[in-house]
């Protein structure tokens, strides 16, 4: 049932509700229409006159975000005045109800009532650029920065506690098979087909012997609606960003099988992406936005700012989650909810440390290769050409130099060979070999 036909894929990806799943009970946790926000906390920057040569062509931009902790750089850039510092005094940061809404509003563009760019799942700019999720309409996109690494989780229902389902689980396949044989439909939720959360849960399932297209049903649920649906018994597992895994544990409605830094240490996650036509028309404005976001990432990374960051982003107009439920995992303190705990800042969400902000082309290549694995891109896709067209690491380097962070620019566009928890390696110099080595796949 989890195999998506193209028609079903396009339809499902746009939904902010899921078929028969009762999502109405949790509408208080998400905003159904984008709304602009204004700064309420004191800013840490004072907008100085912008050099005439760097003055942005426009001072306004509309940026989307989803209620996730990794949207913090956009939120902080707005609240702390980093956008305004570089002349972008009229930036709107707009809450989106789902990733499907983000996609639709990007396709519209701000001139038609949509948005110019967003905090976004890294594969989406590629899927949008190629028209794979926009009914064939190609909307060229640029990725200007990675917003974070790590910081997601895969959570499961409390009924699996006795089975000790975790990162590497020898009993996962057997447990799911027994329930399926008994007539139960096993539902694993993610936030968008072909997006990061879809790829994390698919990788985890497949690495533990479960075929995500045959053995379970993969369903789409917006991030802020995950907890309510798990509580209602509408799924067995889900993959989502924080704070929703921590919130699930706080409400004793499930537990975290793993955090994704364990699956792939310092894995890339969200991106800051803009419509290519907007950047090409407003290159100085795009650079101003990028500099503001990079400065916000540096601020978010500072341990001394974590508590304030969580208070700001936890506010009702942003995530609408108590700051205490965001802070723990931001500090690397994980309560899995099944008796296990972890205290490791090295596996926590990173915004700047260890090149978290740099958009490595090798990482984008993995995302496209993995989307080829599951049929979201054709098997003969020229992934490298696509990455070279969408990934604008050149702009990141320019912005990093402008804010005094030239020393943090990596020496290579590739982070090299990556190793996953199951020992599988991805060599960006030979993605075909990686794809061929995988046992469970569509490609």
C-alpha positions as CSV (number, residue, x, y, z in Angstrom):
1,X,0.0,0.0,0.0
2,X,2.9,2.3,0.6
3,X,3.9,2.3,-3.1
4,X,3.0,5.6,-4.5
5,X,1.7,5.9,-8.1
6,X,2.7,9.2,-9.6
7,X,-0.9,10.5,-9.3
8,X,-1.1,9.4,-5.7
9,X,2.3,10.8,-4.9
10,X,1.4,14.3,-6.2
11,X,-1.9,14.2,-4.4
12,X,-0.6,12.9,-1.1
13,X,2.3,15.2,-1.0
14,X,0.0,18.2,-1.1
15,X,-2.3,17.2,1.7
16,X,-2.1,18.7,5.2
17,X,-4.4,16.0,6.4
18,X,-4.1,12.3,5.8
19,X,-7.1,10.4,4.5
20,X,-9.0,8.8,7.3
21,X,-6.6,9.9,10.0
22,X,-8.3,12.2,12.5
23,X,-6.2,15.3,12.4
24,X,-8.8,17.8,13.5
25,X,-8.0,17.1,17.1
26,X,-4.6,18.7,16.7
27,X,-5.4,21.8,14.7
28,X,-4.4,24.0,17.6
29,X,-0.8,22.8,17.1
30,X,-0.5,24.2,13.6
31,X,-1.5,27.2,11.6
32,X,-3.6,26.5,8.5
33,X,-2.9,29.7,6.7
34,X,0.4,31.6,6.5
35,X,0.5,34.6,8.8
36,X,3.2,37.2,9.1
37,X,5.0,37.7,12.3
38,X,6.7,40.7,13.9
39,X,9.6,40.8,16.3
40,X,8.8,41.0,20.0
41,X,12.1,40.3,21.7
42,X,14.9,42.9,21.9
43,X,17.2,42.8,19.0
44,X,21.0,42.2,19.4
45,X,21.9,44.1,16.3
46,X,21.5,47.7,15.3
47,X,20.9,48.3,11.7
48,X,23.7,50.5,10.4
49,X,23.5,52.3,7.0
50,X,24.2,49.7,4.3
51,X,27.0,50.4,1.9
52,X,25.4,51.8,-1.3
53,X,27.2,49.2,-3.3
54,X,25.6,46.4,-1.2
55,X,22.1,48.0,-0.9
56,X,19.5,45.4,-1.7
57,X,17.3,45.9,-4.8
58,X,14.2,45.3,-2.6
59,X,13.8,45.4,1.2
60,X,11.0,42.9,1.3
61,X,10.9,39.1,1.0
62,X,8.4,36.4,2.0
63,X,10.0,33.3,3.6
64,X,8.1,30.2,4.7
65,X,8.9,28.0,7.7
66,X,7.4,24.9,9.3
67,X,7.0,24.6,13.1
68,X,10.3,22.8,13.7
69,X,13.3,23.7,15.8
70,X,15.6,23.8,12.7
71,X,13.6,26.8,11.5
72,X,15.4,28.7,14.3
73,X,17.9,30.5,12.0
74,X,15.0,32.2,10.0
75,X,13.1,33.0,13.2
76,X,16.2,34.4,15.0
77,X,17.2,36.4,11.9
78,X,13.8,38.0,12.1
79,X,13.5,38.5,15.8
80,X,17.1,39.6,16.4
81,X,17.3,42.0,13.5
82,X,19.8,40.2,11.3
83,X,17.7,40.7,8.2
84,X,17.3,44.4,9.0
85,X,21.0,44.7,9.6
86,X,21.7,44.1,6.0
87,X,18.9,46.3,4.7
88,X,16.1,43.7,4.5
89,X,13.8,45.5,6.9
90,X,10.5,44.2,5.5
91,X,11.1,40.4,5.6
92,X,8.0,38.3,6.5
93,X,8.6,34.9,8.0
94,X,5.4,33.0,7.4
95,X,4.2,29.8,9.0
96,X,3.2,27.0,6.6
97,X,0.7,24.3,7.5
98,X,2.7,21.5,5.8
99,X,5.5,20.9,3.4
100,X,2.9,20.6,0.7
101,X,1.8,24.1,1.5
102,X,5.4,25.3,1.4
103,X,5.7,23.7,-2.1
104,X,2.5,25.3,-3.4
105,X,3.4,28.7,-2.1
106,X,6.9,28.6,-3.6
107,X,5.4,27.6,-6.9
108,X,3.1,30.6,-6.7
109,X,5.8,33.1,-5.8
110,X,5.2,36.2,-3.7
111,X,3.8,38.1,-6.7
112,X,0.9,35.7,-6.8
113,X,0.4,35.5,-3.0
114,X,2.9,32.9,-2.3
115,X,6.5,33.0,-0.9
116,X,10.0,33.7,-2.3
117,X,11.7,30.9,-0.4
118,X,11.7,28.9,2.7
119,X,13.2,26.8,5.5
120,X,12.8,23.5,3.5
121,X,13.6,19.8,3.4
122,X,16.8,19.7,1.4
123,X,15.5,17.4,-1.5
124,X,12.5,19.6,-2.1
125,X,14.3,22.3,-4.2
126,X,15.4,19.6,-6.5
127,X,12.0,18.0,-6.8
128,X,10.4,21.4,-7.4
129,X,13.1,22.4,-9.9
130,X,12.4,19.3,-11.9
131,X,8.7,19.5,-11.7
132,X,8.4,16.2,-9.9
133,X,6.0,17.5,-7.2
134,X,4.5,20.4,-9.0
135,X,2.4,18.6,-11.7
136,X,5.2,18.9,-14.2
137,X,5.7,22.7,-13.7
138,X,9.4,23.3,-13.3
139,X,10.2,26.1,-10.8
140,X,14.0,26.5,-10.7
141,X,15.3,26.8,-7.1
142,X,18.6,27.6,-5.5
143,X,19.9,26.2,-2.2
144,X,22.0,29.0,-0.5
145,X,22.7,27.3,2.8
146,X,22.2,24.3,4.9
147,X,20.2,25.3,8.0
148,X,21.3,22.5,10.3
149,X,22.7,19.0,10.7
150,X,21.3,16.3,13.0
151,X,18.2,17.0,15.2
152,X,15.5,14.6,13.9
153,X,14.2,11.4,15.4
154,X,12.3,8.2,14.6
155,X,9.7,7.5,17.3
156,X,7.5,4.5,17.8
157,X,4.4,3.6,19.8
158,X,4.6,2.6,23.4
159,X,3.3,-0.9,22.5
160,X,6.8,-1.6,21.1
161,X,8.7,-1.0,24.4
162,X,8.9,-4.7,25.3
163,X,10.4,-5.4,21.9
164,X,13.1,-2.8,22.6
165,X,12.9,-1.3,19.1
166,X,15.9,0.9,18.6
167,X,18.5,2.0,16.0
168,X,19.6,-1.5,15.1
169,X,16.8,-3.8,15.8
170,X,17.0,-7.5,15.0
171,X,13.3,-8.0,16.0
172,X,11.8,-5.1,13.9
173,X,11.1,-7.2,10.8
174,X,9.7,-10.1,12.8
175,X,7.6,-7.9,15.0
176,X,6.1,-6.0,12.1
177,X,5.6,-9.3,10.2
178,X,3.6,-10.8,13.1
179,X,1.3,-7.8,13.3
180,X,0.8,-7.7,9.6
181,X,0.0,-11.4,9.5
182,X,-2.6,-10.7,12.2
183,X,-4.4,-8.3,9.8
184,X,-3.0,-5.0,11.2
185,X,-2.1,-2.3,8.7
186,X,1.3,-0.9,9.8
187,X,1.6,2.8,9.3
188,X,4.9,4.7,9.3
189,X,4.5,8.4,9.0
190,X,6.9,11.0,7.5
191,X,6.4,14.6,6.5
192,X,6.7,14.6,2.7
193,X,7.4,12.0,0.1
194,X,11.1,12.2,-1.0
195,X,11.9,14.6,1.8
196,X,14.5,14.0,4.5
197,X,12.2,12.4,7.0
198,X,10.9,10.0,4.4
199,X,14.5,9.1,3.5
200,X,15.5,8.6,7.2
201,X,12.7,6.3,8.1
202,X,13.0,4.4,4.8
203,X,16.8,3.9,5.4
204,X,16.2,2.7,9.0
205,X,13.4,0.3,8.0
206,X,15.4,-1.1,5.0
207,X,18.6,-1.5,7.1
208,X,16.6,-3.5,9.6
209,X,15.1,-5.8,6.8
210,X,11.7,-4.0,6.4
211,X,10.7,-3.0,2.9
212,X,9.0,0.4,3.3
213,X,7.0,-0.2,0.1
214,X,5.8,-3.7,0.8
215,X,5.9,-4.4,4.5
216,X,4.4,-1.2,5.8
217,X,2.3,1.8,4.7
218,X,4.1,5.1,4.6
219,X,1.8,8.0,5.2
220,X,2.2,11.8,5.1
221,X,1.5,13.8,8.3
222,X,2.5,17.4,8.9
223,X,5.1,17.8,11.7
224,X,3.0,19.5,14.3
225,X,0.3,16.8,13.9
226,X,2.5,13.8,14.6
227,X,2.1,13.7,18.4
228,X,-1.7,13.8,18.3
229,X,-1.9,11.1,15.7
230,X,0.4,8.8,17.6
231,X,-1.6,9.4,20.7
232,X,-4.7,8.5,18.8
233,X,-3.1,5.2,17.6
234,X,-3.1,6.2,13.9
235,X,0.5,5.1,13.3
236,X,3.2,2.7,14.6
237,X,6.1,4.9,13.9
238,X,7.0,8.4,12.6
239,X,10.0,10.4,11.6
240,X,10.0,14.1,12.2
241,X,12.2,16.9,13.4
242,X,12.3,18.3,16.9
243,X,10.6,19.3,19.0
244,X,7.9,16.8,18.2
245,X,9.9,13.7,19.2
246,X,10.7,15.3,22.6
247,X,7.0,16.4,22.9
248,X,5.8,12.8,22.3
249,X,8.0,11.6,25.2
250,X,6.9,14.5,27.4
251,X,3.3,13.4,26.9
252,X,4.2,9.7,27.4
253,X,2.5,9.0,24.1
254,X,5.5,7.0,22.6
255,X,9.2,6.9,22.6
256,X,12.2,7.6,20.4
257,X,13.7,4.6,18.8
258,X,16.7,6.7,17.7
259,X,17.8,10.2,17.0
260,X,19.0,10.6,13.4
261,X,22.5,11.7,14.4
262,X,22.9,8.0,15.4
263,X,21.8,6.9,12.0
264,X,24.3,9.2,10.2
265,X,26.4,11.4,12.3
266,X,26.2,15.1,11.3
267,X,23.8,14.3,8.5
268,X,22.5,17.3,6.5
269,X,18.9,18.3,7.1
270,X,17.0,21.5,6.2
271,X,18.1,24.1,3.7
272,X,17.5,27.7,3.1
273,X,16.2,27.9,-0.5
274,X,14.9,30.7,-2.7
275,X,13.3,30.7,-6.1
276,X,16.1,31.1,-8.7
277,X,14.2,33.8,-10.6
278,X,14.0,35.9,-7.3
279,X,17.7,35.5,-6.7
280,X,18.6,36.3,-10.3
281,X,16.5,39.4,-10.2
282,X,17.6,40.5,-6.7
283,X,21.1,39.2,-6.2
284,X,22.0,41.8,-3.5
285,X,18.8,41.2,-1.6
286,X,19.4,37.5,-1.7
287,X,22.9,38.0,-0.4
288,X,21.5,40.2,2.4
289,X,19.1,37.5,3.4
290,X,21.9,34.9,3.3
291,X,24.2,37.0,5.5
292,X,21.4,37.5,8.0
293,X,20.7,33.8,8.2
294,X,24.4,32.9,8.5
295,X,24.8,35.3,11.4
296,X,21.6,33.9,13.0
297,X,23.1,30.4,12.7
298,X,26.3,31.5,14.5
299,X,24.1,33.0,17.2
300,X,22.0,29.8,17.5
301,X,25.1,27.7,17.8
302,X,26.4,29.5,20.9
303,X,25.6,27.4,24.0
304,X,25.0,30.7,25.9
305,X,22.1,31.5,23.7
306,X,20.3,28.2,23.7
307,X,17.8,29.0,26.5
308,X,16.9,32.3,24.9
309,X,16.6,30.7,21.5
310,X,14.2,28.1,22.8
311,X,12.1,30.7,24.5
312,X,11.9,32.8,21.3
313,X,11.1,29.9,18.9
314,X,8.7,28.2,21.4
315,X,6.4,31.2,21.4
316,X,2.8,30.7,20.1
317,X,3.4,32.5,16.9
318,X,6.3,30.2,16.0
319,X,6.4,26.6,17.3
320,X,3.8,26.9,20.1
321,X,5.7,24.5,22.3
322,X,7.0,25.0,25.9
323,X,10.7,26.1,25.8
324,X,11.6,23.4,28.3
325,X,10.5,20.7,25.7
326,X,12.8,22.2,23.1
327,X,15.8,22.9,25.2
328,X,16.9,19.4,26.4
329,X,17.6,18.0,22.9
330,X,19.1,21.3,21.8
331,X,21.7,20.7,24.6
332,X,22.2,17.1,23.6
333,X,20.3,15.7,26.5
334,X,17.9,13.1,25.2
335,X,15.3,11.2,27.1
336,X,14.2,8.5,24.7
337,X,11.1,7.7,26.8
338,X,11.9,4.0,27.3
339,X,14.5,4.3,30.1
340,X,17.4,5.2,27.9
341,X,19.1,8.6,28.1
342,X,21.9,10.3,26.2
343,X,24.0,13.4,26.9
344,X,26.0,14.2,23.8
345,X,26.2,17.6,22.3
346,X,28.1,16.0,19.4
347,X,24.8,14.3,18.3
348,X,22.6,17.3,18.9
349,X,21.3,19.7,16.3
350,X,24.0,21.9,14.9
351,X,23.5,25.2,13.1
352,X,27.1,26.3,12.5
353,X,29.6,24.0,14.3
354,X,31.4,21.4,12.2
355,X,30.4,23.1,8.9
356,X,26.7,22.6,9.6
357,X,25.7,25.6,7.5
358,X,27.8,24.8,4.5
359,X,25.8,23.2,1.6
360,X,28.1,20.4,0.6
361,X,27.4,19.3,-2.9
362,X,28.3,15.7,-1.9
363,X,25.3,15.8,0.5
364,X,22.9,17.0,-2.1
365,X,24.2,14.2,-4.3
366,X,23.3,11.6,-1.6
367,X,19.7,13.0,-1.3
368,X,19.2,12.8,-5.1
369,X,20.7,9.3,-5.2
370,X,18.5,8.2,-2.3
371,X,15.4,9.6,-4.1
372,X,16.5,7.6,-7.1
373,X,16.6,4.6,-4.8
374,X,12.9,5.0,-4.0
375,X,11.6,6.0,-7.4
376,X,11.1,9.8,-6.8
377,X,13.8,10.5,-9.5
378,X,14.4,8.3,-12.6
379,X,17.3,5.9,-12.3
380,X,19.1,7.6,-15.1
381,X,19.0,11.0,-13.6
382,X,22.1,13.1,-14.0
383,X,22.4,14.0,-10.3
384,X,25.7,15.9,-10.6
385,X,24.3,18.2,-13.3
386,X,21.2,18.8,-11.1
387,X,23.3,19.6,-8.1
388,X,25.6,22.0,-10.0
389,X,22.4,23.9,-11.1
390,X,20.6,24.2,-7.8
391,X,23.4,24.3,-5.2
392,X,24.8,27.8,-4.8
393,X,27.7,27.2,-2.5
394,X,29.4,30.1,-4.2
395,X,26.9,32.5,-2.6
396,X,27.5,30.8,0.8
397,X,31.2,31.4,0.5
398,X,30.7,35.1,-0.5
399,X,28.3,35.6,2.5
400,X,30.7,33.9,4.9
401,X,33.5,36.2,3.9
402,X,31.3,39.2,4.2
403,X,30.4,38.4,7.8
404,X,34.0,37.6,8.8
405,X,33.8,33.9,8.7
406,X,36.1,33.2,5.8
407,X,38.1,30.8,8.1
408,X,35.0,28.5,8.3
409,X,34.8,27.9,4.6
410,X,35.5,24.2,3.9
411,X,38.4,23.4,1.5
412,X,36.2,21.1,-0.6
413,X,32.6,20.9,-1.9
414,X,32.7,17.3,-0.7
415,X,32.8,16.0,2.8
416,X,34.1,12.8,1.5
417,X,32.9,9.2,2.1
418,X,30.0,9.0,4.5
419,X,29.3,6.0,6.8
420,X,25.9,5.0,8.1
421,X,25.0,3.2,11.3
422,X,24.8,-0.2,9.4
423,X,28.3,0.2,8.0
424,X,27.1,1.1,4.5
425,X,29.3,3.8,2.9
426,X,28.4,6.5,0.4
427,X,31.2,7.7,-1.8
428,X,30.2,10.8,-3.7
429,X,32.7,10.0,-6.3
430,X,30.8,6.8,-7.1
431,X,27.1,7.1,-6.2
432,X,26.2,4.3,-8.6
433,X,28.2,1.8,-6.6
434,X,26.3,2.9,-3.5
435,X,23.0,2.5,-5.2
436,X,23.9,-1.0,-6.5
437,X,25.0,-2.2,-3.1
438,X,21.6,-1.6,-1.4
439,X,19.5,-4.7,-1.1
440,X,16.1,-3.1,-0.6
441,X,15.2,-0.5,-3.2
442,X,13.0,0.3,-6.2
443,X,15.8,1.5,-8.6
